[in-house]
Amino acid sequence: MSHPMISGQPTSTPPKNGTFAKACFFLSLAFVLLPLLQTNAEEKPADRLDRFAREMRQLRTGAIGYPVNQNTDLAEFYEWYVDSKLYEVSMNNVGDPQQPAIMTLNTHEFENEVIRFFAPLYGFSEKEAWGFVTHSGTDGNMHGMYFGVKQLLGETKTLPICYVSEEAHYSIKRVADLQNLEIRLIKTDKRGRMIVSEFEKALDPSKPALVVVAMGTTFKGAIDDQNAIDKVLRDKKPVAIFRHLDAALFGGYLPFTDYKDLVNRRVHHFDSIAVSGHKFFGFDEPMGIFITTRKTLKNTNPFKVPYLNGAVPTITCSRNSLFALKFWWKIKKTGLEGFQKQARDILVNAQYLEDQLNAIGYGAWQDDYSNTVYFRRPSKAIMKKYILAPDHDDRLGGDLAHVIVMQHLTRGIIDEFIRDLKAGNPSPKK
Ligand SMILES: Cc1ncc(COP(=O)(O)O)c(C=O)c1O
């Protein structure tokens, strides 16, 4: 019998007979595995972690293709955390933060203050607002859609149809699927906005409508026209309506800009909003905010859980305590004016980037309220260096890429990016 490796037919099971063949098999296995074990033995765990941290920190500033603020600026928080020895305590925010908890090892008091800070920024009165610090934007969307379905079912005893633009984030489609909802994906124009006349055609007034508004689509940063959507709903009068705003990225900075009305419930009458924490606000891990009304909360029919003191409205049981603490700390450290400055800076820099791209003949698109700049896709090498996200739209000439201008994207990096584009792609066409 030939050697399993030499014969070109490596196998993970030893041959059935022949002592010599078996010995050969195990010898060759050792030959393959030994160097791997040696590499691991050579690097101490602490060294490996250090190497990993160095690599991540090197990638950090050049990462401009995803909506994450890499200026996390959490050193003081972590210093306090270590000094206070809070890491010795395992906390859990399980339950409704606004209800007294039996399991009091939590940060509910900070969580409530975070929600009280944001509720008026999104046009919720203190009295009507209910919310919590989520695990992500998707977690917020999941709660918005689940609560929306519950409310609409409560009002009509009929499962709603979910309407959302086809360029909205995939989490909407995923959550609709999870809830076995019929979803109607509404066509978008080439700038990524829901075509409202298509929504009008798709809307079935005999069924309740769960409308998810894209407050900044993932790739183009498009915002659906809430006034036009409202008009359709007013005219066609579906039996019941619930509006959820997916404001994962834009919900972070818009309240601090001249475009704040776009995420104001008093102006646009939405019922719930989901925002990611790690996008605009700059955290070192995913988190978010979800806010809705007490009226909606009442309809969620929370299951009574005696060991947790009654009702748990959230889908997940255990919830992270540190998120709320970090969020609270960030609000105190940055303040309203700090967020306003950051929001102004990213929009000014987004405009600068668009101008620079156009100046070198790279067709670029960006809206005044948006920190997302998209353009013809550059070379693979440039995509890799700047960790750029790809997309494709024939209406805009085919392959595209985008930069999301976050706080860590300085003029210096933009200029370097433009220089690289000029060198790496000499004759771009608009
Ligand atoms: C528009 C939109 N909604 C939802 C999400 C999901 O947010 P998260 O990553 O916080 O779950 C994203 C993520 O990029 C997004 O762009």
The ligand as an SDF file (V2000), in Angstrom:
LIG
                    3D

 16 16  0  0  0  0  0  0  0  0999 V2000
  -29.4380   50.9860    8.1820 C   0  0  0  0  0  0  0  0  0  0  0  0
  -28.9330   49.9610    9.1160 C   0  0  0  0  0  0  0  0  0  0  0  0
  -29.7810   49.3460    9.9430 N   0  0  0  0  0  0  0  0  0  0  0  0
  -29.3810   48.4090   10.8160 C   0  0  0  0  0  0  0  0  0  0  0  0
  -28.0670   48.0590   10.8880 C   0  0  0  0  0  0  0  0  0  0  0  0
  -27.6400   47.0090   11.8710 C   0  0  0  0  0  0  0  0  0  0  0  0
  -27.0650   47.6220   12.9590 O   0  0  0  0  0  0  0  0  0  0  0  0
  -26.1580   46.7930   13.9680 P   0  0  0  0  0  0  0  0  0  0  0  0
  -24.9100   46.4620   13.2190 O   0  0  0  0  0  0  0  0  0  0  0  0
  -25.9440   47.7540   15.0850 O   0  0  0  0  0  0  0  0  0  0  0  0
  -26.9090   45.5920   14.3700 O   0  0  0  0  0  0  0  0  0  0  0  0
  -27.1210   48.6520   10.0650 C   0  0  0  0  0  0  0  0  0  0  0  0
  -25.7050   48.2730   10.1300 C   0  0  0  0  0  0  0  0  0  0  0  0
  -24.8440   48.7690    9.4650 O   0  0  0  0  0  0  0  0  0  0  0  0
  -27.5640   49.6450    9.1540 C   0  0  0  0  0  0  0  0  0  0  0  0
  -26.7340   50.2410    8.3210 O   0  0  0  0  0  0  0  0  0  0  0  0
  1  2  1  0
  2  3  1  0
  2 15  2  0
  3  4  2  0
  4  5  1  0
  5  6  1  0
  5 12  2  0
  6  7  1  0
  7  8  1  0
  8  9  2  0
  8 10  1  0
  8 11  1  0
 12 13  1  0
 12 15  1  0
 13 14  2  0
 15 16  1  0
M  END
$$$$
